[in-house]
Amino acid sequence: MEQEKRYSQMTEYELKQEIATITEKARKAEQLGIVNEFAVLERKAIMAKAYLLNPKDFKPGELYEIEGDPGVYFKIDYINGVFAWGYRLGGEKEEEALPISVLKKLK
C-alpha cells in the first residue's frame, strides 16, 4: 500500500489536484445527504488550501475575518506552520488555532 503524501510535501500542482478531488467528493456527499462525510471533506479542503498560502502574509497583532463566520473577527497572536494562534474578538478570549486559509484580511 502506497503511503499518502502529506500536504506539506506536495507541490502546488498536487495540492490543487487534491483540493479539486476533495471538493468533488464533498459535493457528492452533500448531494447524498451524508453530512458527516461532507464536513470532514470540507475541513480537508480547508487544510489543503492553507498549504497554498504563505504564512508570512499573516501578521501577529492584526485582525482577520473568519470565512464562513460573518461578523466574527480573529486576532492573531502568533503563526505556527499554517495555523494562526489567537482568539476570537468578543469571545471568551480562549486561545485557539485556525488554518490560515479561513482568515480573510480586513479591507
Protein Blocks (a to p, Z undefined) as FASTA:
>chain_A
ZZdddfklpcfklmmmmmmmmmmmmmmmmmnopaklmmmmmmmmmmmmmmmpcfklpcgh
iacddehighiacddfbdehjaccdddehiaopacdddfklpccdZZ
